[in-house]
Amino acid sequence: MSVARTPLTGVAVQRKSKSYRQSYRSCVGTISHLGYTPGFTQRRLTTSRLAATHRSVTEVNPAQLALLAREWQLSYVTPLYRFRHGELKSYGRQLGAFVESEQQRGVAMEVGPERSLKVSFAPVAGMAQTEADADTVFIQIHSKPMFAAASDPHKLLWSGWLACVGGDPVYVRALPGDFVCLPLFCSNGSDSLTGMVKAWFRRTFDCCFGPLEIDSTNLQWLAALWTDCHARSGIKQLKLVWSLPAEPPLEVTYAVHPQDAWELWRSVRRPGEEDNSVGVEEVACFIKGLQSHFYRHFRVELGAGQLTQVSTALGTAKHGGGVKISNSGYMITTLTLLTECALLKMPI
């Protein structure tokens, strides 16, 4: 296993003076807890996940491309009451009127074609993985200055989407018929607009939102799943960021050469293991191998801290809920994991 050269040029250590706050859900960050959810749910996480299968660009709906190359902030959202995919155009008009009304501090605006905001709701085909999955919905808010020429294009102010990709069919089918499960909410834009959009959804569909952090456990899963794609789509570099308990907190950036990461991953893959699945034991061994190698060179025990960021050419995921998907071919694998995170985070 050729990994000796990795830490010589791939490590950065930085102390942060700002206070560090652990998520109350991040207590599952240790390797030994990879198979369990924390705290109050006591639900068992998936111990085997499907390996990423590359999908060619020709199979990707063009609308999916709008989900790439942006950093999305994640939230979970409880089931939507009386949400109808056939009413998306009407929802666009209603949300546009609500945002303009909020901007003018409660002064109602007539819904019409001449308002300065343009809001669109659109379904994104090809994302559902089971019959229970509802179609993904993509939302965009554009604006045009009041005195702009008619030919001037609208400017994108905000975008977001709701998704359920590979959601738990037992949970989804148990919902009453008037509820639609789209638990993963992703937003890109100002906090004020995000707040307005959430407020409209809460008022219209009687739902609740909450922050969706990606705990250390699921970041480890993403590190393994993305590394598993290296043979088909080079990951370029595996970058891991750990936060260690110190005063002030210590942040360690660990950059792993792609070939080294791939060779380590191959060494922990069980003989005879099906190519289309990745087991929790393999993920644990992969992360433990990286940590052990780091300790041999720097005498720093990464396992004492929390993994807070994972990056490859396929995407970036951060503990705070920031996600960037850079490769459409492996989008479904990432969204399946995030959908599971959202379902587990929702209060039950």
C-alpha positions in Angstrom: 0.0 0.0 0.0 1.7 3.2 -1.2 0.6 5.9 1.1 3.8 7.1 2.6 4.1 10.2 0.5 0.6 11.5 1.3 1.1 13.5 4.5 4.4 15.0 3.6 2.8 17.6 1.4 -0.9 17.2 2.2 -1.4 18.4 5.8 -2.3 21.8 7.1 -2.9 22.5 10.8 -4.8 25.6 11.9 -6.0 26.8 15.2 -9.3 28.5 15.3 -10.0 31.2 17.8 -13.7 31.1 17.4 -15.8 29.0 19.7 -16.5 25.5 18.5 -20.0 24.1 19.0 -20.7 20.5 18.4 -24.0 19.4 17.0 -26.1 17.5 19.4 -26.4 14.9 16.6 -22.7 14.6 16.0 -22.1 12.2 18.9 -22.0 9.3 16.4 -18.7 10.4 14.9 -16.7 7.6 16.3 -15.9 4.6 14.1 -17.6 2.2 16.6 -21.0 4.0 16.1 -21.1 4.0 12.3 -24.1 1.7 12.3 -26.4 3.6 14.6 -28.2 6.9 14.9 -27.7 8.9 18.0 -29.8 10.1 20.8 -33.5 10.0 20.9 -34.5 8.0 17.8 -32.6 4.8 18.5 -33.0 3.8 14.9 -30.4 1.8 13.1 -28.7 3.3 10.1 -28.0 1.4 6.9 -25.0 -0.9 7.4 -24.7 -1.5 3.6 -25.1 1.1 0.9 -25.1 0.7 -2.8 -21.9 1.7 -4.4 -22.1 4.6 -6.8 -22.9 3.6 -10.4 -21.9 6.1 -13.0 -24.6 7.5 -15.2 -23.6 9.0 -18.5 -24.5 12.6 -19.2 -27.0 11.6 -21.9 -29.1 9.9 -19.2 -29.2 13.0 -17.0 -32.2 15.3 -17.4 -31.0 18.8 -18.4 -32.9 20.2 -15.4 -30.5 18.2 -13.1 -27.6 20.3 -14.4 -28.9 23.3 -12.5 -28.3 21.4 -9.3 -24.5 21.2 -10.0 -21.6 23.5 -9.3 -23.3 25.5 -6.5 -23.0 25.1 -2.8 -26.3 24.3 -1.3 -27.3 24.8 2.4 -29.2 21.8 3.7 -32.4 21.7 5.8 -34.9 19.0 6.6 -38.6 19.6 6.1 -41.5 17.6 7.5 -44.1 16.1 5.1 -46.0 18.7 3.2 -49.8 18.8 3.7 -51.8 18.9 0.5 -48.9 19.6 -1.7 -49.7 18.9 -5.3 -47.2 18.5 -8.1 -49.9 19.6 -10.6 -50.2 23.0 -8.9 -46.6 24.1 -9.3 -47.3 27.1 -11.6 -49.9 28.3 -9.0 -47.3 27.9 -6.2 -44.9 30.1 -8.2 -47.4 32.9 -8.4 -48.3 32.6 -4.7 -44.7 32.5 -3.5 -43.8 35.5 -5.7 -46.7 37.5 -4.2 -45.7 36.5 -0.7 -42.1 37.5 -1.2 -43.0 40.9 -2.6 -45.5 41.4 0.2 -42.8 40.6 2.8 -40.3 42.9 1.1 -42.8 45.7 1.4 -43.5 44.9 5.0 -46.9 43.4 4.7 -48.4 45.5 1.8 -50.2 43.0 -0.3 -49.3 42.8 -4.0 -51.6 41.7 -6.7 -50.5 38.5 -8.5 -49.8 39.5 -12.1 -47.3 39.3 -15.0 -45.9 42.7 -14.4 -44.4 42.3 -11.0 -40.6 42.6 -10.6 -40.2 39.1 -9.2 -40.5 35.9 -11.2 -40.8 32.7 -9.3 -40.9 29.3 -10.9 -41.5 25.8 -9.6 -40.5 22.9 -11.9 -40.3 19.1 -11.5 -37.0 17.4 -12.0 -37.4 14.1 -13.7 -35.2 11.1 -13.3 -34.3 11.5 -9.6 -36.8 9.1 -8.0 -35.3 5.7 -7.1 -38.3 4.0 -5.7 -42.0 4.1 -6.4 -42.5 5.8 -3.1 -40.2 8.8 -4.0 -42.0 12.0 -4.9 -40.6 14.0 -7.9 -37.9 16.5 -7.0 -39.1 20.1 -7.2 -36.7 22.9 -8.3 -37.5 26.5 -7.3 -36.0 29.7 -8.7 -36.6 33.3 -7.9 -35.6 35.9 -10.5 -35.9 39.7 -10.4 -35.9 42.5 -12.9 -35.3 46.2 -11.9 -38.5 48.3 -12.1 -37.1 50.5 -14.9 -35.3 47.7 -16.9 -36.1 47.3 -20.6 -38.5 44.6 -21.6 -35.7 42.7 -23.4 -33.4 42.7 -20.3 -33.1 39.3 -18.7 -34.2 38.5 -15.2 -31.4 38.1 -12.6 -31.3 34.9 -10.5 -31.7 35.9 -6.8 -32.3 32.5 -5.2 -32.7 28.9 -6.0 -33.6 25.8 -4.0 -35.1 22.4 -4.3 -36.9 19.7 -2.4 -36.1 16.0 -2.9 -36.7 12.5 -1.7 -34.2 10.2 -3.4 -34.2 6.6 -2.2 -36.4 7.5 0.8 -37.5 4.8 3.3 -40.5 3.3 1.5 -42.0 2.0 4.8 -42.0 5.5 6.3 -43.2 7.2 3.1 -46.1 4.7 2.5 -47.2 5.0 6.1 -48.0 8.7 5.7 -51.7 9.7 5.2 -52.7 10.3 1.7 -52.8 14.1 2.0 -49.0 14.3 2.8 -46.1 14.4 0.4 -42.6 13.5 1.7 -39.9 15.7 0.3 -37.6 15.8 3.4 -34.4 17.2 1.8 -34.5 21.0 1.3 -31.5 22.7 -0.4 -31.1 26.4 -0.8 -28.7 28.8 -2.5 -29.1 32.5 -1.9 -29.5 35.1 0.8 -30.7 34.1 4.3 -33.5 36.6 4.1 -35.0 35.0 1.0 -34.5 31.5 2.3 -36.4 32.6 5.4 -39.2 34.0 3.3 -39.5 30.8 1.2 -39.5 28.6 4.4 -42.2 30.9 5.9 -44.4 30.5 2.9 -44.0 26.7 2.9 -44.8 26.6 6.6 -47.9 28.7 6.2 -49.1 26.9 3.0 -48.3 23.3 3.7 -48.3 23.2 7.5 -44.7 21.9 7.7 -41.6 22.5 9.8 -38.0 23.1 8.8 -34.8 22.5 10.7 -31.0 22.6 10.0 -29.5 19.5 8.5 -26.0 19.0 9.6 -23.9 16.2 8.1 -22.3 14.4 11.1 -18.9 12.8 11.2 -20.4 9.4 10.5 -22.0 10.3 7.2 -19.0 12.3 6.1 -17.0 9.1 6.6 -19.5 7.3 4.4 -19.2 10.0 1.7 -15.4 9.7 1.8 -15.6 6.0 1.2 -18.3 6.1 -1.4 -16.6 8.8 -3.4 -13.2 7.1 -3.2 -14.9 3.9 -4.5 -15.6 5.9 -7.7 -11.9 6.6 -8.4 -11.4 3.8 -10.9 -14.3 5.1 -13.1 -14.0 8.9 -12.4 -10.8 10.1 -10.9 -11.3 11.9 -7.6 -8.2 14.0 -8.1 -7.6 14.4 -4.4 -9.3 13.2 -1.2 -9.3 16.1 1.2 -10.4 15.6 4.8 -10.8 18.2 7.5 -10.8 17.2 11.2 -11.6 19.3 14.2 -9.8 18.2 17.3 -10.7 19.0 20.9 -8.2 21.5 22.1 -8.2 25.1 23.4 -8.5 26.8 21.0 -9.8 24.0 18.7 -7.3 22.5 16.3 -8.3 22.1 12.7 -6.3 19.6 10.6 -6.5 19.4 6.8 -5.4 16.1 5.5 -4.9 15.8 1.7 -4.6 12.3 0.4 -3.2 11.5 -3.0 -5.9 9.9 -5.1 -3.9 6.7 -6.0 -3.0 6.3 -2.3 -6.7 6.6 -1.3 -7.7 4.1 -4.0 -5.0 1.5 -3.0 -6.1 1.8 0.7 -9.7 1.4 -0.3 -8.9 -1.7 -2.4 -7.0 -3.2 0.5 -10.0 -3.0 2.8 -12.6 -4.3 0.3 -13.6 -7.7 1.5 -12.7 -10.6 -0.9 -15.9 -11.7 -2.7 -17.8 -8.6 -1.6 -20.4 -7.6 -4.2 -19.2 -4.7 -6.3 -22.6 -3.0 -6.0 -22.5 -2.6 -2.2 -20.3 -1.0 0.4 -20.4 -2.3 4.0 -20.0 -0.4 7.2 -17.0 -2.4 8.2 -15.2 -1.4 5.1 -15.9 2.3 5.8 -14.6 1.9 9.3 -11.4 0.2 8.2 -10.8 2.8 5.5 -11.1 5.7 7.9 -9.1 3.9 10.5 -6.3 3.2 7.9 -6.1 6.9 7.1 -6.1 7.9 10.8 -3.4 5.3 11.6 -1.2 6.5 8.8 -1.5 10.1 10.0 -0.7 9.1 13.5 2.5 7.3 12.5 3.8 10.5 10.9 2.6 13.2 13.1 1.6 11.6 16.4 -1.8 13.2 16.2 -4.9 11.0 16.9 -7.5 12.2 14.4 -10.0 9.7 15.9 -10.2 11.9 19.0 -11.9 14.6 17.0 -14.7 15.0 14.5 -14.5 14.8 10.7 -16.0 18.1 9.5 -15.4 18.2 5.7 -14.8 15.8 2.8 -13.9 17.0 -0.7 -13.1 15.2 -4.0 -13.6 16.1 -7.6 -17.1 14.6 -7.2 -18.2 17.1 -4.6 -17.8 18.7 -1.2 -19.7 18.1 2.0 -19.3 20.1 5.2 -20.5 19.3 8.8 -22.5 22.6 8.8 -24.8 21.3 6.0 -23.0 22.8 3.0 -22.9 20.5 0.0 -21.6 21.0 -3.6 -22.2 18.3 -6.2 -19.7 18.5 -9.0 -20.5 15.3 -11.0 -23.9 14.5 -12.3 -22.9 10.9 -12.9 -22.8 10.2 -9.1 -25.5 12.6 -7.9 -28.0 9.9 -7.0 -25.6 8.2 -4.5 -25.0 11.4 -2.7 -28.6 12.5 -2.6 -29.7 9.0 -1.3 -27.5 9.4 1.7 -28.6 13.0 2.3 -32.3 12.0 2.1 -31.7 9.3 4.7 -30.0 12.0 6.9 -33.0 14.3 6.5 -35.5 11.5 7.4 -33.5 10.5 10.5 -33.2 14.1 11.7 -36.9 14.9 11.5 -38.7 14.7 14.9 -40.8 11.7 15.2 
